[in-house]
């Protein structure tokens, strides 16, 4: 597990970007997503073999590191949940703001795991 900036109460430390470390963190912060993680891992590895490229595996690691970053930080998880709920709001302005906020949360989480 690596060190990171303080974002308030974090559920688990930021995991290393390896399949085993990501899986262990997900088992704590969002265990219901473990089957999805395994399915997408299998797909990424199959594409890597087919394409003769590590790119699908690198993308898989980044996506799961980002999603775990959101789930392990209640501040980001709350923002993500609120924005996701409002995406299909009947008021177009609310839906537009929700899309902007969702994009900001994803960007913040991605930057955090890339640093």
LODREN-527424 format. One record per residue: residue number from 1; x, y, z of N, C-alpha, C, CB in turn. Coordinates in steps of 0.001 Angstrom, whole numbers, plus 500000, padded with zeros to 6 digits. Atoms other than C-alpha are relative to their C-alpha. Glycine has a CB too. Layout:
REM LODREN-527424
<rec NUM, <X, Y, Z>, <X, Y, Z>, <X, Y, Z>, <X, Y, Z>>
...
This chain:
REM LODREN-527424
<rec 1, <500845, 498827, 500000>, <500000, 500000, 500000>, <500890, 501236, 500000>, <499039, 499998, 501217>>
<rec 2, <499164, 498812, 500112>, <501318, 503429, 499154>, <499463, 501117, 500886>, <500077, 500466, 498541>>
<rec 3, <500443, 498846, 499233>, <501156, 506740, 500950>, <499286, 500964, 499060>, <501198, 500697, 500712>>
<rec 4, <500758, 499049, 500801>, <498884, 509526, 499764>, <499645, 501217, 500841>, <498728, 499345, 499432>>
<rec 5, <500438, 498793, 499308>, <497612, 512972, 500613>, <498806, 499675, 500880>, <499646, 501119, 498995>>
<rec 6, <501113, 500221, 499084>, <495112, 513203, 503451>, <498703, 500509, 499376>, <500261, 500696, 501354>>
<rec 7, <501316, 499638, 500545>, <491515, 513212, 502180>, <498921, 499710, 501029>, <499710, 499231, 498683>>
<rec 8, <500964, 500326, 498966>, <489828, 512693, 505504>, <500028, 498517, 500286>, <498598, 500439, 499596>>
<rec 9, <500111, 501416, 499642>, <488650, 509281, 506601>, <500065, 499136, 498741>, <498682, 499732, 500774>>
<rec 10, <499897, 500928, 501121>, <489854, 506691, 504086>, <499739, 498594, 500527>, <501404, 500094, 499303>>
<rec 11, <500383, 501329, 499538>, <488472, 503168, 504321>, <501178, 499034, 500011>, <498896, 499447, 499127>>
<rec 12, <498777, 500806, 500092>, <491742, 501511, 503247>, <501077, 500885, 499380>, <499775, 498678, 499146>>
<rec 13, <498943, 499261, 500700>, <495143, 502808, 502151>, <499895, 499767, 498492>, <501403, 499575, 500517>>
<rec 14, <500005, 500174, 501458>, <495594, 503315, 498415>, <500839, 498764, 499672>, <500560, 501284, 499260>>
<rec 15, <499253, 501221, 500301>, <496612, 499903, 497059>, <501037, 500219, 498906>, <499047, 498893, 499586>>
<rec 16, <499066, 500046, 501128>, <499565, 499202, 494837>, <499199, 499609, 498767>, <501189, 498987, 500260>>
<rec 17, <500728, 500286, 501235>, <498551, 498870, 491208>, <500412, 498644, 499434>, <500246, 501107, 498960>>
<rec 18, <499827, 501383, 500433>, <498773, 495098, 490970>, <498646, 499315, 500136>, <501114, 499256, 500841>>
<rec 19, <501293, 500673, 499895>, <495860, 492721, 490405>, <499682, 499512, 501412>, <499962, 498836, 499053>>
<rec 20, <500269, 500522, 498656>, <496243, 491108, 493839>, <499692, 501110, 500997>, <501186, 499188, 500493>>
<rec 21, <500231, 498886, 499073>, <496469, 494431, 495720>, <498667, 500682, 499719>, <501141, 501024, 499905>>
<rec 22, <501284, 499385, 500353>, <493524, 495895, 493817>, <498842, 499117, 500451>, <499917, 500251, 498480>>
<rec 23, <501058, 500929, 499586>, <491449, 492779, 494482>, <499808, 500038, 501524>, <500337, 498559, 499539>>
<rec 24, <500086, 499967, 498532>, <492262, 492877, 498209>, <499309, 501281, 500466>, <501412, 499894, 500632>>
<rec 25, <500640, 498733, 499625>, <491248, 496550, 498429>, <498516, 499976, 499642>, <500698, 501191, 499302>>
<rec 26, <501400, 500062, 500417>, <488041, 495971, 496466>, <499192, 499099, 500924>, <499893, 499502, 498557>>
<rec 27, <500689, 500914, 499082>, <487161, 493093, 498796>, <499567, 500711, 501274>, <500901, 498815, 500349>>
<rec 28, <500356, 499227, 498811>, <487049, 495663, 501606>, <498990, 501096, 499664>, <501255, 500616, 500629>>
<rec 29, <500816, 498809, 500257>, <485479, 498721, 499928>, <498755, 499741, 499153>, <500836, 501034, 499324>>
<rec 30, <501168, 500286, 500852>, <483065, 497119, 497421>, <499992, 498525, 499608>, <500009, 500898, 498725>>
<rec 31, <499904, 501436, 500286>, <482992, 493317, 497717>, <498989, 499498, 498964>, <499818, 499229, 501273>>
<rec 32, <501000, 500430, 500984>, <479862, 493032, 495572>, <500519, 500148, 498562>, <498705, 500812, 500176>>
<rec 33, <499457, 499780, 501341>, <481970, 494209, 492600>, <501094, 498996, 499629>, <500549, 501404, 499897>>
<rec 34, <498929, 500960, 500298>, <484483, 491318, 492847>, <499729, 499156, 498747>, <500201, 499082, 501186>>
<rec 35, <500239, 500752, 501243>, <482760, 489206, 490134>, <500205, 500859, 498748>, <498582, 499429, 500001>>
<rec 36, <499795, 499083, 501127>, <482743, 492243, 487816>, <501495, 500198, 499751>, <499311, 501365, 500268>>
<rec 37, <498559, 499816, 500139>, <486441, 492792, 488503>, <500627, 498780, 499316>, <500652, 500241, 501382>>
<rec 38, <499433, 501212, 500589>, <487263, 489165, 487675>, <499629, 499872, 498533>, <499530, 498768, 500764>>
<rec 39, <500460, 500093, 501393>, <485167, 489237, 484499>, <500772, 500963, 499111>, <498493, 500293, 499906>>
<rec 40, <499298, 499015, 500821>, <486793, 492434, 483232>, <501502, 499704, 499933>, <499767, 501410, 500552>>
<rec 41, <498585, 500409, 500025>, <490255, 491120, 484186>, <500194, 498918, 498941>, <500461, 499483, 501405>>
<rec 42, <499918, 501070, 501001>, <489648, 487978, 482134>, <499905, 500568, 498581>, <498882, 498961, 500229>>
<rec 43, <500158, 499365, 501316>, <488477, 490124, 479206>, <501262, 500764, 499607>, <498788, 500950, 500002>>
<rec 44, <498799, 499212, 500285>, <491521, 492415, 479472>, <501173, 499097, 499630>, <500369, 500873, 501209>>
<rec 45, <498900, 500913, 500303>, <493960, 489511, 479532>, <499779, 499302, 498652>, <500150, 498956, 501121>>
<rec 46, <500286, 500614, 501301>, <492225, 487855, 476567>, <500308, 500976, 498863>, <498523, 499547, 499928>>
<rec 47, <499688, 498977, 501017>, <492448, 491113, 474586>, <501509, 500198, 499883>, <499314, 501346, 500349>>
<rec 48, <498549, 499814, 500022>, <496111, 491480, 475568>, <500665, 498910, 499158>, <500570, 499990, 501438>>
<rec 49, <499452, 501108, 500788>, <496861, 488060, 474089>, <499633, 500180, 498532>, <499481, 498636, 500526>>
<rec 50, <500472, 499840, 501384>, <494747, 488695, 470989>, <500719, 501151, 499293>, <498481, 500243, 499981>>
<rec 51, <499379, 498813, 500600>, <496240, 492153, 470372>, <501522, 499988, 500103>, <499463, 501250, 500660>>
<rec 52, <498565, 500054, 499724>, <499736, 491144, 471492>, <500493, 501343, 500538>, <500782, 499615, 498727>>
<rec 53, <499738, 498693, 499397>, <499760, 494257, 473652>, <499622, 499962, 501469>, <499221, 501120, 499268>>
<rec 54, <500361, 499907, 498581>, <499778, 495015, 477362>, <499002, 501127, 500254>, <501253, 500215, 500853>>
<rec 55, <500902, 498859, 499848>, <497533, 498028, 476756>, <498670, 499648, 500684>, <499720, 500597, 498646>>
<rec 56, <501263, 500318, 499308>, <494269, 496271, 477761>, <500193, 499735, 501495>, <499348, 498784, 499354>>
<rec 57, <499726, 500273, 498589>, <495840, 495132, 481042>, <500297, 501304, 500734>, <501184, 499011, 500150>>
<rec 58, <499717, 498698, 499389>, <497191, 498618, 481755>, <498715, 500792, 500199>, <500986, 500803, 499134>>
<rec 59, <501286, 499304, 499878>, <493729, 500070, 481105>, <499172, 499406, 501132>, <499216, 499927, 498677>>
<rec 60, <500739, 500669, 498928>, <492149, 497469, 483410>, <500512, 500448, 501362>, <500114, 498472, 499865>>
<rec 61, <499410, 499584, 498724>, <494561, 498367, 486215>, <499594, 501437, 500315>, <501546, 499869, 499961>>
<rec 62, <500341, 498591, 499758>, <493916, 502109, 485809>, <498520, 500170, 500343>, <500347, 500849, 498770>>
<rec 63, <501443, 499889, 499736>, <490125, 501718, 485707>, <499678, 499523, 501413>, <499188, 499183, 498964>>
<rec 64, <500304, 500526, 498672>, <490048, 499566, 488848>, <500685, 500804, 501092>, <500414, 498544, 500095>>
<rec 65, <499341, 499140, 499012>, <492588, 501723, 490670>, <499163, 501262, 500216>, <501445, 500371, 499539>>
<rec 66, <500861, 498812, 499914>, <490357, 504734, 489880>, <498723, 499695, 500776>, <499649, 500516, 498592>>
<rec 67, <501255, 500339, 499328>, <487160, 502990, 490985>, <500220, 499708, 501485>, <499347, 498795, 499322>>
<rec 68, <499683, 500263, 498596>, <488801, 501796, 494203>, <500335, 501291, 500721>, <501165, 499013, 500118>>
<rec 69, <499703, 498687, 499399>, <490110, 505316, 494847>, <498700, 500693, 500403>, <500806, 500897, 499009>>
<rec 70, <501297, 499387, 499691>, <486522, 506561, 494699>, <499353, 499277, 501184>, <499060, 499961, 498756>>
<rec 71, <500687, 500774, 498953>, <485167, 503755, 496890>, <500691, 500100, 501355>, <499908, 498543, 499589>>
<rec 72, <499271, 499983, 498725>, <487905, 504028, 499540>, <499964, 501367, 500664>, <501444, 499579, 499784>>
<rec 73, <500065, 498636, 499469>, <487389, 507782, 499991>, <498545, 500454, 500091>, <500817, 500975, 499113>>
<rec 74, <501408, 499616, 499859>, <483967, 508663, 501416>, <499658, 501338, 499333>, <499644, 500069, 501463>>
<rec 75, <500274, 498718, 500658>, <484285, 512234, 500087>, <499722, 499802, 498512>, <501184, 500965, 500192>>
<rec 76, <500218, 500256, 501426>, <484618, 510997, 496502>, <498803, 499083, 499769>, <501250, 499387, 499377>>
<rec 77, <501122, 500931, 500148>, <482140, 508152, 496973>, <498659, 500727, 500108>, <500083, 498892, 501058>>
<rec 78, <501243, 499237, 499834>, <479451, 510570, 498190>, <499736, 500876, 498782>, <500062, 500869, 501271>>
<rec 79, <500161, 499151, 501186>, <480069, 512982, 495309>, <499608, 499162, 498780>, <501303, 500781, 499713>>
<rec 80, <500279, 500885, 501131>, <480029, 510103, 492814>, <498549, 499506, 500056>, <500981, 498798, 499996>>
<rec 81, <501367, 500512, 499847>, <476767, 508686, 494192>, <498967, 501085, 499705>, <499791, 499449, 501419>>
<rec 82, <500939, 498901, 500252>, <475019, 512074, 494189>, <499933, 500336, 498511>, <500407, 501248, 500803>>
<rec 83, <499967, 499656, 501423>, <476138, 512860, 490645>, <499343, 498904, 499160>, <501452, 500227, 499535>>
<rec 84, <500599, 501109, 500756>, <475155, 509409, 489385>, <498482, 500001, 500114>, <500554, 498662, 500489>>
<rec 85, <501459, 499942, 499785>, <471681, 509763, 490906>, <499353, 501100, 499167>, <499687, 500228, 501486>>
<rec 86, <500593, 498840, 500673>, <471139, 513142, 489264>, <500211, 500016, 498486>, <500568, 501255, 500585>>
<rec 87, <499729, 500005, 501441>, <472322, 512179, 485768>, <498734, 500014, 499150>, <500824, 498792, 499643>>
<rec 88, <501238, 500061, 500782>, <468761, 511489, 484610>, <498895, 500853, 500627>, <499528, 498548, 499872>>
<rec 89, <500964, 499094, 499377>, <467110, 514300, 486557>, <499148, 500665, 498925>, <500723, 501068, 500860>>
<rec 90, <500914, 499377, 500979>, <464087, 515850, 484840>, <500421, 501424, 499655>, <498567, 500008, 500543>>
<rec 91, <499491, 498645, 500254>, <465693, 519299, 485146>, <501340, 499869, 499276>, <500156, 500825, 501345>>
<rec 92, <498793, 500136, 500818>, <468287, 519498, 482361>, <501213, 500668, 500645>, <499762, 500594, 498620>>
<rec 93, <498885, 499313, 499351>, <470413, 521950, 484356>, <500596, 499133, 501115>, <499536, 501358, 500569>>
<rec 94, <499534, 500890, 498925>, <470621, 519510, 487282>, <500764, 498826, 499381>, <498795, 499483, 500866>>
<rec 95, <499342, 501118, 500674>, <471499, 516650, 484919>, <501349, 500427, 499429>, <499104, 499445, 498884>>
<rec 96, <498744, 499482, 500560>, <474161, 518779, 483216>, <501034, 500204, 501100>, <499755, 501327, 499249>>
<rec 97, <499084, 499802, 498864>, <475697, 519735, 486571>, <500456, 498648, 500550>, <499315, 500837, 501123>>
<rec 98, <499636, 501334, 499533>, <475639, 516067, 487607>, <501063, 499381, 499087>, <498755, 499094, 500063>>
<rec 99, <499010, 500508, 500946>, <477548, 515119, 484458>, <501352, 500680, 500212>, <499520, 500212, 498556>>
<rec 100, <498766, 499263, 499742>, <480118, 517839, 485152>, <500651, 499501, 501280>, <499724, 501512, 500092>>
<rec 101, <499475, 500467, 498717>, <480496, 516674, 488751>, <500536, 498575, 499892>, <498912, 500071, 501077>>
<rec 102, <499532, 501366, 500182>, <480793, 513016, 487756>, <501345, 499992, 499275>, <498962, 499173, 499219>>
<rec 103, <498737, 499886, 500718>, <483526, 513937, 485299>, <501115, 500509, 500915>, <499841, 500931, 498796>>
<rec 104, <499004, 499462, 499066>, <485322, 515943, 488004>, <500450, 498940, 501001>, <499432, 501214, 500745>>
<rec 105, <499655, 501075, 499054>, <485192, 513008, 490439>, <500906, 498976, 499325>, <498718, 499308, 500540>>
<rec 106, <499183, 500979, 500724>, <486553, 510589, 487836>, <501392, 500552, 499721>, <499319, 499600, 498682>>
<rec 107, <498699, 499365, 500252>, <489310, 513051, 486908>, <500848, 500061, 501277>, <499799, 501420, 499433>>
<rec 108, <499270, 499901, 498730>, <490285, 513602, 490559>, <500535, 498636, 500430>, <499092, 500579, 501099>>
<rec 109, <499567, 501347, 499614>, <490433, 509880, 491253>, <501109, 499492, 499079>, <498808, 499026, 499976>>
<rec 110, <498976, 500436, 500953>, <492433, 509191, 488092>, <501328, 500691, 500268>, <499548, 500275, 498565>>
<rec 111, <498772, 499265, 499695>, <494949, 511919, 488919>, <500634, 499472, 501282>, <499712, 501507, 500129>>
<rec 112, <499480, 500496, 498722>, <495297, 510564, 492455>, <500751, 498687, 499811>, <498857, 499811, 501008>>
<rec 113, <499352, 501302, 500143>, <496181, 507055, 491305>, <501160, 500045, 499008>, <498984, 498959, 499557>>
<rec 114, <498872, 499849, 500933>, <498548, 508295, 488584>, <501190, 500704, 500650>, <499558, 500778, 498760>>
<rec 115, <498903, 499230, 499386>, <500626, 510382, 491011>, <500942, 499128, 500783>, <499451, 501071, 500906>>
